[in-house]
Amino acid sequence: MEPSLPGIHLACAGRVAVIRINGRAAVERARDFDAAVRQMAAQGVREVHLALAGCPLLDSTFSGTLAGLAEASHDGKPLVQFVLHDARARIVDGLANLEVLPLLRVAPEGEPLPLDAPMHALPSGVASREDIGRFCLDAHENLGRLSQANESRFADLRRMLGEELARGGGLGPGQAKGTGEPTATPAAP
């Protein structure tokens, strides 16, 4: 059975945005998430609050995407600052293990979201096999830059993705090599 795509909803006002993720935050929607955050940043958003009460986990591709966005800069300043709300211990521990957590802020329990605005669903895009493979590779390279442990942990995955891309391929449905989980085709912006 094909896993259902997580529901990603967002709202923004001025320099602040809220993104609510229900379901697994995984390779299937990492491209959509990346494109949405970059578009909001281009429109002046500088703080992105991730509402994660309904999200059971962030896979390595989504975590690498988050790391890449958190490290990105514009005019010498961070592109956006991420704040995690209601993140499960499994998510916080996973981000800490991958060295992504220092790039983020975890809101204290009970801290309200800064916006109470209507949220809109983030549509799913379509991507080629090559685009999917390249995006997955980039996300894992982001993680590798964070620590030697990540560099070693994802070396085989990055090598396999690089070889597949060199042959003119990429990932198709159910082929997220090295993630340990079957996947649906990720969406494009």
N, C-alpha and C positions, 0 to 999 in steps of 0.2 A: 504494500500500500504506500503510495506517495505521501510524504509528510505534508501537512498543510503549511502554507506560508504564514509567518507571524503577522499579526495585525500591527501595523505601524501607523500611528496617528500623530499629527503635529499641529501646533498653533504657535504663532509668533506675533509679537508686538514690540516695535522699536528694536532695542538691542538684545531682547530676551526671547528665547524659544523654549517650548516644551515638546518633547518627543516621548510618546507613550508606546512601549513595546509590549505586546501581549503574545505569548508563545516564545519559542526559541529564537534567539537572535543569532542567526547562522548565515552561512555562505549564501543561502537563497536570497537574502535581502540586503546583504552588506553593500552592494553597489548602489541600490536605491537609497540607503541611509547616507552613504558617502556623497552622492549627488545632491541630496536634499540639504545636508549640512553645508556643503560648499555654496549652493545657491542662496541659502539664508545668509551665510557669511558675506557673500557678494552684495546682499541687500542691507548689510549693516548689523546683523545679529552677531553678538560677541559672547553671549553666554547661552549654553544649551543645557537644559535640565532634562535628564533622562529619567522618566517615570518607569520603574522596573518591577513594580509589585506583581505584575502578571507575567514576568519573564523568568523562566526557570534556569536558563543558562545562556552564556555568550560563548560561541565556539571560537576557535583560534582565528579563523578568517575575520569574523566580526570584531574580535579583540584587536587584531592587527590593523583593521580599518580604523577603529577608535584611536589606537595609538598614533597612526599616521595623521589623523585629523588633529589630535591633541598636540602633536609636535609641529604641525604646519604653521607657518607665519605669513603675515602680510604687512609690508612696510615695517619690518623689524619687530612686530608685535604678534602675539599668538593669534591665529586665525579665530579660534573660539576657545572658551573655557568650558569644560564639561563638569556637570554636577550630577551625581547619582543619587536618586531618591528611591527608598524602599528596596534596595538591592539585597537579594538573598545572600547569605553567608557564602554559598557556593560561588556566586558571581564575584564577590569581593575577594575571596581567597584565590580564585582563578586569575583575576586581574593582578593580584599581588604576586602570584607565582610567575606570571609572565612579565613582570616588571612594568606593567601598564598603570597600575594604581597610583604611583607617584605623579603621573601626569594629570590626574583627575582630582576632584573634590567629592568626598562622600558626605552628603547632607546628614546631619544628626537626625536620629529618629524623631519624627513629629514635625520636622521643618516643612512648612507648606510649599507647594509649588508656587512660583512667582506669578503665574498667569492663571486666570479662570476664564478662558476664552473658548469659543467653539473649536473643536479639533477636527481636522480634515484627514481623511485616509490618504496615505502615501501610496500612489498607484505602483503596481509592479511593471517594470520595463522588460525588454527582451534583449538578450545579448547573444553574440556568436560564441561558439566553443572557444575560439582564440581569446576573445575578450574576457570570458569567464576565467580561463587559465591564467591570463596575464594579471587579472585583478587578484586572484587567489595568491599568485606568486608575490605580487607587490605587498599584500597584507602580511605575508609571512616574512618577507624581507624587512618590513617595518619592525616586526617582533625581534628578528635577528639583530637589528641595530641596537636594541635595548640592553641586551646582555649576552655574554658568552654562552650562558646556559641555553638561551633561546636559539642562538646561532647553531649550537650542537643539536638541540632538540628537533629543529625543523630542517636540518641539512638534507636529509634524504628526500623529504617532501619537496623542498626547493629544487633539488637536483632533478627529480622526476618531472616536475612541472616545466623546468627549463628545457629538458630533453624533449618533452612532448611539444612544447611551443616551437622548438627548433625544427621539429618534423612538420610543422605547420598545423598542429592540432591544438587542442585545448581540452577543457573539461566539458563533458556532456552530462545529461541527467544521470544521477547516481554515481558520478565518478569523482567525488571530492577526495582525491588520494591523500591518505595520511590523516584525515580528520576522524576516521573511525565511525563516521556516520554517513548513511546514504543522503543524497541531496536532490533537490529539484533544481531546475535551471535557474540560476540567479537572474535578477532583473537588472536592466540597464536604466540609466537616467532617462 
